[in-house]
Amino acid sequence: MSHPHPELGPPPTLPKGGLRVTPLGGLGEIGRNMTVFEYGGRLLIVDCGVLFPEEEQPGIDLILPDFTTLRDRLDDIDGIVLTHGHEDHIGAVPYLLREKQDIPLIGSKLTLALIEAKLQEHRIRPYTLEVKEGMRERIGPFECEFVAVNHSIPDALAVAIRTPAGMVVHTGDFKMDQLPLDGRLTDLASFVRFGEEGIDLLLTDSTNAEVPGFVPHERDISKALLGVFARAERRIIVASFASHVHRIQQILDAAHEYGRRVAFVGRSMVRNMGIARDLGYLRVPPGLVVDVKTLDDLPDEQVVLVCTGSQGEPMAALSRMANRDHQIRIVPGDTVILASSLIPGNENAVYRVINGLTRWGANVVHKGNAKVHVSGHASAGELLYFYNLCKPRNLMPVHGEWRHLRANAELGALTGVPKDRIVIAEDGVVVDLVDGVAKIVGKVQAGYVYVDGLSVGDITEASLKDRRILGDEGIVNVFVVVDSTTGKIVGGPHVQARGSGIDDAAFSAVIPKIEESFAKAAQDGVAESHQLQQLIRRAVGKWVSDNYRRRPMILPVVVEV
């Protein structure tokens, strides 16, 4: 198995007749999925998603792929194929279209409807091409054939990309549920056909590669949900992804059976479910869905609220309910259902929300204590079956953390894919398919791009480090006035601490040390403002460390008069 090397340099020129594959996100992480294909100087992008921030990224709203390598080649992009409508596959599209608005978007009806609604908020009117399973479209030099796959959102597609360099198959996110709610099976016959034609490179979803066996059927969830509804005494509050149409359908069905009314809470949930209903992907009995404002007129035992926040996102509705920061107040006897799996990295945030809800008396039902969710990603048994059908000549696991990619690679090897034809890459690692062999040839820039409010890309790792220090250790401001000629102190020092856990009065002990440092600097002829600031940092930093074992951010201000 080939794998990236930290000393990889920029890739060489793509050989004539070769196909280049560059993942800009989704490898080594869950989210931010984006892969760039290049042939004959033209580019095709598959997916363009976001990654949601973790606790060590305070203040960040979203994390985007790095578009640096594309900025000088925007005119070479023939299209963006979107495999399905989840945020980790479409969420970064508005930010890429800001660079060039007329890049065509190719996807299924629901996927395009979801992204068009999102783009409307960004005041972008995209050029779109709607496709469905079984269709073939030529997009520049890339002949794309679209294949139905089963996932946790309707209308998901895999794509086979044919060029003179060979055929590449990208599964997108998929599983092989044989009893899907919408009756739309993963089209295994097409994958068998591709295998017989010869798949030169297979890019496969790795998210569940560590999980043995097969994913349970979506239909199994309905029985568990009905049981929860039967036992619920007061309101039922369901937290789910705003695009999980299948799960919301099951909630609606259960609510209808038990005579409850349903209200959607949150802008994205209201928008997406409205789109799904209008396009016929969500079946809503008349009178079942009501406006959230009308719920006060209904008894609690007739109410179901559907909101976002299943991953513990701090600003989502469920987190705010847990923190008593939402108009909907949790009361004893309420039932809360977390109808989603845990995305790695979100565990602490989710359990914090569960504890908060439980504190207010809610009965919290989640995947850990009831069968209220099944994954949308193929487990190890399904992947083995899939590889035996496809018989790929080269394999490149995608969509997963390192442990998932490695587990997926091992599954491929078990089914007979030669180990030297299995490529384990990471974001930015360039893979060339030349003469039927896929090899790593270099690496391009593919770091995190942070969205913070209206700011895109302005926040750096250094900024986040400062935020973490401020959050963990606090800040100490030191204000000193000095004579611009001699460097001697003529006012201060004044010390003020915030969030450090140290009383301002305690800093009287460090003032003589600052004065001593300045006196010595004046003797040595040091009067430059930056050097004096450094003296303050060293003196205060050492004193705080010695006496309190803390390392707050020290912000010195030196005013010359």
C-alpha positions in Angstrom: 0.0 0.0 0.0 1.4 3.4 -1.0 0.9 6.3 1.4 1.8 10.0 1.6 5.2 11.1 2.7 5.7 14.3 4.7 8.6 15.3 2.4 6.4 15.2 -0.8 7.0 18.2 -3.0 4.9 19.8 -5.7 3.7 17.3 -8.3 5.4 17.2 -11.8 3.6 18.0 -15.0 0.8 15.5 -15.6 2.0 13.1 -18.3 0.1 13.2 -21.6 -2.8 10.8 -21.5 -2.7 10.6 -17.7 -5.5 11.4 -15.2 -4.7 13.4 -12.0 -6.7 13.0 -8.8 -6.3 15.6 -6.1 -8.4 15.3 -2.9 -8.7 18.8 -1.3 -10.8 17.5 1.6 -12.4 14.4 3.1 -9.3 12.3 3.7 -8.1 12.1 7.3 -11.4 13.7 8.4 -15.1 13.3 8.4 -16.4 16.1 6.2 -15.1 18.8 3.8 -15.3 16.2 0.9 -13.9 17.5 -2.3 -11.9 15.8 -5.1 -10.5 17.4 -8.2 -9.9 15.3 -11.4 -7.7 16.6 -14.2 -7.4 15.4 -17.8 -6.0 17.2 -20.8 -5.7 20.5 -18.9 -9.4 20.4 -17.9 -10.8 20.0 -14.4 -13.8 18.2 -12.9 -14.7 18.5 -9.2 -16.7 15.9 -7.3 -18.4 17.4 -4.2 -17.4 20.6 -2.4 -18.4 20.3 1.3 -17.7 21.8 4.7 -16.2 20.5 8.0 -17.8 21.5 11.2 -15.5 22.9 13.9 -14.4 21.1 17.1 -13.9 22.5 20.6 -10.3 23.5 19.9 -11.5 25.8 17.1 -13.4 28.4 19.2 -15.5 31.0 17.3 -15.3 29.2 14.0 -18.5 28.6 12.1 -17.4 26.4 9.2 -14.2 25.0 7.8 -13.7 25.0 4.0 -11.4 23.3 1.6 -8.5 25.4 0.4 -9.1 26.7 -3.1 -5.6 28.1 -3.6 -4.6 25.5 -6.2 -7.8 26.3 -8.2 -7.7 30.1 -8.2 -5.5 30.4 -11.2 -7.4 27.7 -13.0 -11.0 28.6 -12.5 -11.6 28.8 -16.3 -10.4 25.2 -16.6 -13.2 23.9 -14.4 -15.8 22.2 -16.5 -18.2 21.4 -13.7 -18.9 20.4 -10.1 -20.6 17.0 -9.6 -22.5 16.8 -6.4 -23.2 13.3 -5.2 -25.9 14.2 -2.7 -27.2 17.1 -0.6 -25.5 16.7 2.8 -23.6 19.8 4.0 -20.3 17.9 4.1 -20.6 17.5 0.3 -22.3 20.8 -0.8 -21.7 23.3 2.0 -18.6 25.0 0.4 -20.1 25.4 -3.0 -21.2 29.0 -2.4 -17.7 30.0 -1.4 -16.2 28.4 -4.5 -18.8 30.1 -6.7 -17.9 33.4 -5.2 -14.6 33.0 -7.1 -16.5 32.2 -10.4 -20.2 32.1 -10.5 -20.8 30.3 -13.8 -19.1 27.0 -12.9 -21.9 24.4 -13.8 -23.3 22.4 -10.9 -24.4 18.8 -11.8 -26.5 16.7 -9.5 -29.9 15.1 -8.8 -33.2 17.0 -8.4 -33.1 17.1 -4.6 -29.4 17.9 -4.4 -29.7 20.8 -6.8 -32.8 22.1 -5.0 -31.0 22.1 -1.7 -27.9 23.9 -3.1 -30.0 26.4 -5.0 -31.8 27.4 -1.8 -28.4 27.8 -0.1 -27.0 29.9 -3.0 -30.0 32.1 -2.9 -28.9 33.3 0.5 -25.6 34.2 -1.0 -27.3 36.0 -3.9 -25.8 33.6 -6.5 -27.9 32.2 -9.3 -26.0 29.0 -10.5 -25.9 27.3 -13.8 -27.2 23.8 -13.1 -27.6 20.5 -15.0 -30.0 18.0 -13.4 -29.1 14.3 -13.8 -30.5 11.1 -12.5 -29.4 7.5 -12.4 -28.7 5.8 -15.7 -27.8 9.1 -17.5 -24.5 9.8 -19.2 -23.3 13.3 -19.7 -20.1 14.6 -21.3 -18.6 17.3 -19.2 -15.6 18.6 -21.0 -13.3 15.6 -21.7 -15.0 13.7 -18.9 -17.8 11.3 -19.7 -19.8 10.9 -16.5 -22.3 8.1 -15.9 -24.5 8.4 -12.8 -25.6 5.5 -10.6 -28.2 5.3 -7.9 -26.8 4.6 -4.4 -28.7 4.3 -1.1 -27.7 6.7 1.6 -29.4 8.6 4.5 -30.8 11.2 2.0 -32.8 10.6 -1.1 -31.4 11.0 -4.6 -27.8 10.1 -3.8 -25.6 9.2 -6.8 -22.2 7.6 -7.5 -20.4 8.6 -10.7 -18.3 6.7 -13.2 -15.8 9.1 -14.9 -14.5 7.8 -18.2 -11.5 9.4 -20.0 -8.8 8.0 -22.3 -6.7 7.4 -19.2 -9.3 4.9 -17.9 -12.4 4.7 -15.9 -12.6 6.0 -12.3 -15.6 5.3 -10.1 -16.4 7.6 -7.2 -19.1 6.1 -4.9 -19.9 9.2 -2.9 -21.5 8.2 0.4 -23.4 5.0 0.1 -24.6 1.8 1.8 -26.4 -1.3 0.5 -29.7 -1.3 2.4 -31.9 -4.0 0.8 -35.1 -2.5 2.3 -34.7 1.3 1.8 -37.6 3.5 2.8 -38.0 4.9 -0.6 -37.4 1.6 -2.5 -34.4 3.0 -4.2 -31.6 0.4 -4.0 -27.9 0.8 -4.7 -27.6 -0.2 -8.3 -25.3 -3.1 -7.9 -25.9 -4.3 -11.5 -24.2 -1.1 -12.8 -21.2 -1.6 -10.5 -20.9 -5.2 -11.8 -21.0 -3.8 -15.3 -18.3 -1.3 -14.5 -16.2 -4.2 -13.0 -16.6 -6.2 -16.2 -15.6 -3.1 -18.3 -12.7 -2.5 -16.0 -12.5 0.0 -13.1 -9.0 1.5 -13.3 -9.5 3.4 -10.0 -12.2 3.1 -7.4 -12.7 5.8 -4.8 -14.8 4.4 -1.9 -16.6 5.7 1.1 -14.6 4.6 4.2 -16.7 6.0 7.1 -17.9 2.6 8.4 -15.0 0.5 7.3 -14.1 -0.4 10.9 -17.7 -1.6 11.7 -18.2 -5.4 11.0 -21.1 -6.9 9.2 -23.9 -5.0 7.5 -25.8 -1.8 8.4 -29.3 -2.5 9.8 -32.3 -1.6 7.6 -33.7 1.9 7.9 -37.1 0.2 8.3 -35.9 -1.2 11.6 -35.9 2.3 13.1 -39.7 2.7 12.7 -40.5 0.1 15.3 -38.2 1.7 17.8 -39.6 5.2 17.1 -43.1 4.0 17.5 -42.1 2.5 20.9 -40.7 5.9 22.0 -43.9 7.7 20.9 -46.1 5.2 22.7 -44.2 5.8 26.0 -43.9 9.6 25.7 -46.1 11.4 28.2 -45.5 15.0 27.1 -43.8 16.7 24.2 -41.4 14.9 21.9 -38.4 16.9 20.6 -36.4 15.3 17.8 -33.0 16.5 16.8 -31.7 15.5 13.4 -29.6 16.8 10.5 -31.6 19.3 8.5 -31.2 17.2 5.4 -32.1 13.7 6.8 -35.3 13.3 4.9 -35.7 9.6 5.5 -35.6 10.0 9.3 -37.9 13.0 9.3 -40.4 10.9 7.2 -40.4 8.2 9.9 -41.0 10.9 12.6 -43.9 12.2 10.6 -45.4 8.8 10.2 -45.1 8.0 13.9 -46.6 11.4 14.8 -49.5 10.8 12.5 -50.2 7.4 14.0 -50.2 8.8 17.6 -52.3 11.9 16.8 -49.6 14.4 17.3 -48.8 17.6 15.4 -45.3 18.4 14.1 -43.5 21.7 13.9 -40.1 22.3 12.4 -37.7 24.5 14.4 -34.8 26.3 12.8 -34.3 28.1 9.5 -32.4 25.2 7.8 -34.8 22.6 8.9 -37.9 24.6 7.8 -36.2 25.3 4.4 -35.0 21.8 3.6 -38.2 20.0 4.7 -40.2 22.5 2.6 -38.1 21.7 -0.4 -38.4 17.9 0.2 -42.1 18.2 0.6 -42.6 20.3 -2.5 -40.5 17.9 -4.6 -42.4 14.9 -3.3 -39.6 13.3 -1.3 -41.4 13.9 2.0 -45.0 12.7 2.3 -46.9 14.9 4.7 -50.6 14.1 5.6 -52.8 17.2 5.6 -52.8 19.2 8.8 -49.9 17.2 10.3 -47.3 20.0 10.1 -48.1 23.2 11.8 -46.3 26.5 12.5 -44.3 26.5 15.8 -46.2 29.5 16.9 -49.4 27.5 17.1 -48.0 24.9 19.5 -49.0 26.8 22.6 -52.7 26.1 21.7 -52.1 22.3 21.8 -51.7 20.0 24.8 -48.2 18.7 25.3 -49.1 15.1 24.5 -50.0 16.2 20.9 -46.8 18.0 20.2 -43.7 17.0 18.2 -40.8 19.4 17.6 -38.2 18.7 14.9 -35.0 20.7 15.2 -31.3 20.7 14.5 -28.5 20.2 17.0 -27.9 16.4 17.1 -24.1 17.0 17.0 -24.1 19.4 20.0 -23.5 22.5 17.8 -23.5 25.4 20.3 -25.9 27.7 18.3 -28.3 24.9 17.2 -31.8 24.8 18.8 -31.2 21.7 20.9 -28.0 23.1 22.5 -29.8 26.3 23.3 -32.7 24.4 24.9 -30.2 22.5 27.1 -28.7 25.8 28.1 -32.1 27.4 28.8 -31.3 29.9 26.0 -34.3 29.1 23.8 -37.9 30.1 23.7 -38.8 26.4 24.0 -38.2 25.4 27.6 -37.5 21.8 28.5 -39.8 20.5 31.3 -39.9 17.3 33.3 -41.6 14.5 31.2 -40.4 15.8 27.8 -38.9 13.2 25.5 -35.9 14.2 23.4 -34.7 11.9 20.5 -31.3 12.3 19.0 -31.9 10.8 15.6 -28.4 10.7 14.2 -25.0 9.0 14.8 -22.1 10.7 16.5 -19.6 12.4 14.1 -16.1 11.7 15.5 -14.9 14.6 17.5 -18.4 15.7 18.6 -18.8 13.3 21.5 -18.1 15.7 24.3 -20.4 18.3 22.9 -23.2 15.8 22.4 -22.9 14.3 25.9 -22.9 17.9 27.3 -26.2 18.6 25.6 -27.6 15.2 26.8 -26.6 16.0 30.4 -28.1 19.5 30.1 -31.4 18.1 28.8 -31.5 15.4 31.5 -30.9 18.0 34.2 -34.2 19.7 33.3 -36.1 16.5 33.5 -36.1 15.3 29.9 -36.0 11.6 28.9 -33.2 11.5 26.3 -33.3 8.7 23.7 -30.2 8.3 21.5 -28.4 5.6 19.6 -26.6 4.5 22.7 -29.8 3.4 24.5 -32.3 2.8 21.7 -32.3 1.8 18.0 -33.3 5.3 16.8 -30.7 5.6 14.1 -28.8 3.6 11.6 -25.8 4.7 9.6 -25.9 5.9 6.0 -22.5 4.4 5.3 -21.5 0.8 4.2 -20.0 -1.4 6.9 -17.1 -3.8 6.4 -19.4 -6.7 5.2 -20.9 -4.5 2.5 -17.6 -3.1 1.4 -16.2 -6.6 1.0 -19.2 -7.6 -1.1 -18.8 -4.4 -3.1 -15.1 -5.0 -3.9 -15.9 -8.5 -5.0 -18.4 -7.1 -7.5 -16.3 -4.3 -8.8 -12.8 -5.9 -8.9 -11.0 -2.6 -9.1 -7.5 -2.5 -10.6 -6.5 0.3 -8.2 -8.2 1.4 -5.0 -8.2 4.7 -3.2 -10.2 4.9 0.1 -11.8 8.3 0.7 -14.2 9.9 3.2 -12.9 9.1 6.6 -10.2 9.6 9.3 -6.9 7.8 9.0 -8.2 4.7 10.9 -11.2 4.4 8.5 -9.0 4.8 5.4 -6.6 2.1 6.7 -9.4 -0.3 7.5 -10.9 0.2 4.1 -7.6 -0.5 2.4 -7.2 -3.7 4.3 -10.7 -4.8 3.2 -9.7 -4.1 -0.4 -6.5 -6.2 0.0 -8.5 -9.1 1.4 -10.6 -9.2 -1.7 -7.6 -9.4 -4.0 -6.6 -5.9 -4.8 -2.8 -5.9 -5.0 -1.3 -4.0 -2.1 0.9 -1.9 -4.4 -2.3 -0.8 -6.2 -4.0 0.5 -3.0 -3.3 4.2 -2.4 -3.9 5.7 1.0 -3.7 9.4 0.5 -4.5 12.5 2.5 -5.8 16.0 1.7 -3.6 17.6 -0.9 -1.8 14.5 -1.9 -1.7 14.2 -5.7 -2.4 10.8 -7.3 -1.8 10.2 -11.1 -3.4 7.3 -13.0 -1.0 6.6 -15.9 -0.9 3.4 -17.9 -3.4 1.8 -15.6 -1.3 2.4 -12.4 -2.3 4.9 -9.7 0.7 6.4 -7.8 1.3 9.3 -5.4 3.4 11.9 -7.2 3.3 15.0 -5.0 1.4 17.3 -2.7 -0.4 20.6 -3.0 -1.7 23.1 -0.4 -4.9 21.8 1.2 -5.1 23.3 4.7 -8.1 24.5 6.6 -9.9 27.7 5.6 -11.9 29.1 8.5 -15.2 30.9 8.2 -15.8 33.2 11.2 -19.0 35.3 10.7 -18.4 37.2 7.4 -14.7 36.6 7.5 -13.4 33.8 5.2 -9.8 32.7 5.4 -8.7 35.6 7.7 -8.5 33.4 10.8 -5.2 31.5 11.0 -3.9 28.7 13.3 -2.1 31.4 15.2 -5.4 33.3 15.8 -7.0 30.1 17.1 -4.0 29.5 19.4 -4.6 33.0 20.8 -8.3 32.2 21.3 -7.5 29.0 23.1 -5.1 30.7 25.4 -7.6 33.4 26.1 -10.3 30.8 26.8 -8.1 28.6 29.0 -5.7 31.1 30.7 -7.2 34.6 30.4 -5.5 37.8 29.6 -3.3 40.2 31.6 -3.1 43.9 30.4 -0.1 45.9 31.5 -0.1 49.7 30.8 3.1 51.7 31.1 4.0 55.3 30.2 7.7 56.0 29.5 9.9 59.0 28.6 10.6 58.7 24.9 14.1 60.0 25.3 15.4 58.1 28.4 13.0 55.1 28.4 12.3 55.7 32.1 8.8 55.0 33.5 6.8 58.2 34.1 3.4 56.5 34.6 2.3 53.1 35.8 2.8 50.2 35.6 -1.0 49.5 35.8 -2.0 45.8 35.6 -5.5 44.4 34.9 -6.3 40.7 34.5 -9.4 39.1 33.0 -10.2 35.4 33.1 -6.9 34.5 34.6 -8.2 33.6 38.0 -5.6 36.0 39.6 -6.9 39.0 41.6 -5.6 42.4 40.3 -4.3 43.3 43.7 -1.9 40.3 43.6 -0.1 41.9 40.7 1.4 44.5 43.0 4.1 42.0 43.7 5.2 42.0 40.0 5.3 45.8 39.6 8.8 46.2 41.2 10.1 43.5 38.7 8.8 45.5 35.8 10.3 48.7 37.2 13.6 46.9 37.7 13.7 45.6 34.1 12.9 49.1 32.7 15.6 50.7 34.9 18.2 48.3 33.6 17.0 48.8 30.0 17.3 52.6 30.4 20.9 52.2 31.6 21.7 50.0 28.6 20.1 52.6 26.3 17.1 50.5 25.3 14.1 52.7 24.6 12.4 51.2 21.6 8.7 50.4 22.3 8.7 46.8 21.1 11.7 45.9 23.2 10.1 47.4 26.3 6.9 45.4 25.6 9.0 42.2 25.5 10.6 43.1 28.9 7.0 43.3 30.3 6.0 40.0 28.8 9.1 38.2 30.2 8.8 39.7 33.7 5.0 39.2 34.1 5.1 35.8 32.4 7.8 34.4 34.7 6.1 35.8 37.8 2.7 34.3 36.9 4.3 30.9 36.0 6.4 30.7 39.1 3.5 31.7 41.5 0.4 30.3 39.8 1.6 27.8 37.2 -0.5 29.6 34.6 0.3 31.0 31.1 -2.2 33.8 30.4 -1.9 36.0 27.3 0.1 39.1 28.3 -0.8 42.2 26.4 1.7 45.1 27.2 0.9 48.7 26.1 3.9 51.1 26.2 3.0 54.8 25.6 5.9 57.2 24.9 5.7 60.8 25.9 
